[in-house]
Amino acid sequence: MGGPVRCIGVTLARIRKFLVDGGRQLLLGFGIGSATVLMVLVLWPHSGVSGTLSKEICALGRGPAVTTCSIQPAKASITVTASAAGQSYNWVAPTWSAKSDAGGQYRLNLPPGAYAVTAQTDDSYQAQATVAVFSFRTTHLDLLLGRFFRNITGGICLASTDRIATPTGDTLVAQLKVGMIVWTLDQAGKRVAARILRMSHRPTPNGFHLLRLTLADGRVVEASAGHPTVGGRPVGGLLAGDSLDSSRLISIEFIPYAGDTWDLLPAGQTGTYWANGVPLGSTLHLP
């Protein structure tokens, strides 16, 4: 009896040792695997969107005819909503939210896709834009927040290369000064000469874009999306094929722009002037 019992004891001891050693190896392997997964998650490049939010602060300068504007960082709430394109009717779009820091910088990690980005400050500055996010890449998106027009980003003025109609010939808007004479419309719709009452120019942030409007008769003007037409409709609300000053818009291009944007206010009741031959409204008014 001693021999079989001794053999059974030896066998059980070996099994116990095997299980203990195997358990240790399993735990060690699990720990190494977990550490590897965590390291991959930390080091693996994320997709998303980041950038800087700014807002335009304007104030009257020396005298009522001068407006001074500056671009400042904006601390704002940001909401990102996934695009519903290609989804079923009852699909609920997921949303993400974040806040920019005191320097206006923000970042959100997002899966690849198309998104609508909305930024708004507590004092009602806001901007919206659409953005595409790609795998393993961070899309850069800077926004300029304003109070002027809902759902339109950027300033509301003209490119410095636009030329304004005057009785002595077209003049670059950047070369005009208060007191100079330009063409405007009176209340009867008649073209008349009038003195410039106010001028303004506004700096633009990095990544700013203007709209280039091309008419069927060859006229081309560049203005920011919020600039009004004679009827008050912002140019950002126009579509190719729309009528503008008895002509047809054949294209609207979104083009990058660096430098200041400009606007003027002629005397009279309409505030109308001609930029590159296209009549536009003014964003300015007398205090």
Steps between C-alpha positions, in 0.01 A plus 500: 500500500787742571618501139170600331421757768846656462456513121162666532646759739786576264258536209272739693801707601611526138148597388484764775839641396392500135181690580684752717769559238241519223293749695804717556585492130138578409492799734837618372383468141175683578693782669739538207208493256307763695805724521553464126138592426518805727826611338347465153197704606723774640741514207254431217415819306148632565268657244311815580486877457694781667565869451462847644187708560517879469247780520499845345467791744416835338476845656477857382839665466582868487181661377182330372649434156764247613440144617781307671482120508726234644507120504507343847501137622151370574413275793195320363288186520539268201243249379577250222220305332552208261363539148174317427592446134443138398332406829152360551203729566481422872876521559594726791820697436756466782648819641823594678575809705804684632618844607787708369759621748589860581718512187209386281652157431289184493520133403252214462576135424248381238456193283543554124201668336333832415393740773333835569695712750331774703683736737333757725616727782299609803473851350333373179795485261457197275613320187424179314690289249507151350810282520621157385701274733728227361651190659813562710497874419403815687316753283593863575207743516528864615179698546435873526191562714279801441167651599398612153333214315390164638655193332756707308862497608754774452493875452247694295714721277671520159835380372762775483527442121135596435462833316228750594324713238563875535430797269872509416533126432520174690721513812634220720288484815819496712595842356172673581470746788221674685386807305580361154217479245351172373192400306191392698124462451246749628157397628355532149752248368703762314880484488644805677837613639540504878771555759637205701386536860676198652773250415597182680755225453515177693787252537438137411635190678702218347284277283251776413303461172306735274235433237583580137177576310515477121211637296401394150588846361861466621488699824688343793498619862653351815329545836463312825194283548318744727523806277154624394369552150288807424190317623672399825548134413854383597709384206553173688131427444526527121512196273633447149216582263356778719439843349721789613474851353321384181758228439537135601751355743691231313738402782568558870850397613630465856855639484772551767575862590772666707489865602242753613144524373345843431165679495366852452185700564402764243267784597133452422220267602598179319868445585544346155827506303650310206789255555651374172180615332271303737267702723526403867366620832711632787548337840568839660267761649532829679508480883 
